[in-house]
Amino acid sequence: MSELRDLLAGAKAKLGESREYLVVDRLQMRLPQLETEMGRPDLWDDAERARSVQTEFTATKDDLDLFDRLSGQVDDLEALTELYEEEGEPDLDVEARALSVELMGEFQRLELRALFTGEYDEGDAICSINSGAGGTESQDWAEMMFNMYQRWANNSGYGFEINDLQKGQEAGISSVEFTIQGRLAYGWLQAERGVHRLVRISPFDSQARRHTSFASMAVLPHIPDAASKIEIADSDIRVDTFRASGAGGQHINKTDSAVRITHEPTGIVVSCQNQRSQHQNKEVCMEMLATQLLVLAQQEREAELSAQAGESKSVEWGSQIRSYVLAPYQMVKDERTQYQSPSPDSVLGGDVGEFMEAWLRWRRSEATAAE
């Protein structure tokens, strides 16, 4: 009987911790305010504001519903424990233990929420992959990485939108920028910023020699209505238009609808070609530029140059955050966390989430050690 009491005490302690992870007290105060906002007849007069309110409302209600469900299960466990103590029925003991195991699994998954502490962790992620040293080899590797993250997004239930894609000269891609949309997308994907290294027998080498390729991944948070939060002088930007080269039918191939904007003071370059008009592509570019400038300003304030937008190392040997080895043996290893997988095919197929989780836990341990 004392063992069941210990399990119950553990579940109650975890429930208390989850109350902190989910900031339940704050959410309970915020929900009525959001419900009032949602009920306003003029809500959708400002579409950007409406989407923001709707997103926050859904997230707030989901978290409170989750806490209520867990709280109810802990109450059920307490009731089963008391009933077993009164009646001593073996079936009650089995049921209570099974519920305890289920609860602890839920709490363990919920503990991941404590790892998302950044200002922008809840939002979308704007990602870019650029091929590095290695020519065709690296361009092919950049496309493999792009496919890996697209599969991860699809498997995780996230939206996926390509903003700009430049194909390689012979194979693969030279660069690609894409947005992964969904709650905590940036929180997860910030783990992937940096240089990724591939070692394999080259499919482009007639002598079947082993080659090493590099590609870099940069990740920015999506900052809602970023363009309204920072002033960008017209004199500071250069706007170039060109003919889009991606999918999109006859329209995209016959008009100079694609836009590239260069911010002269910082050298930041953004481009977009996936919208139907030049005007729409320019709007997207200005939002992306504003986001990068806001993040850059935050980096300068915090003096942490790689905190939000990714590593600034050169894309070459010795700079990698992770190695994907396909030959002479098979292994994926993260150089920061030392987390490994013996199944590169699975990782490249989209099962990269465990590496992200390992990085988040490693980051927390590093921060704790530094305190």
Beta strands, then each sheet from edge to edge (+ up, - down):
strand 1: 125-131
strand 2: 159-167
strand 3: 173-181
strand 4: 194-201
strand 5: 210-221
strand 6: 237-242
strand 7: 258-263
strand 8: 268-272
strand 9: 320-325
strand 10: 331-334
strand 11: 340-341
sheet 1: 2+ 3- 1+ 5- 4+ 9+ 10- 11+
sheet 2: 6+ 7- 8+
end
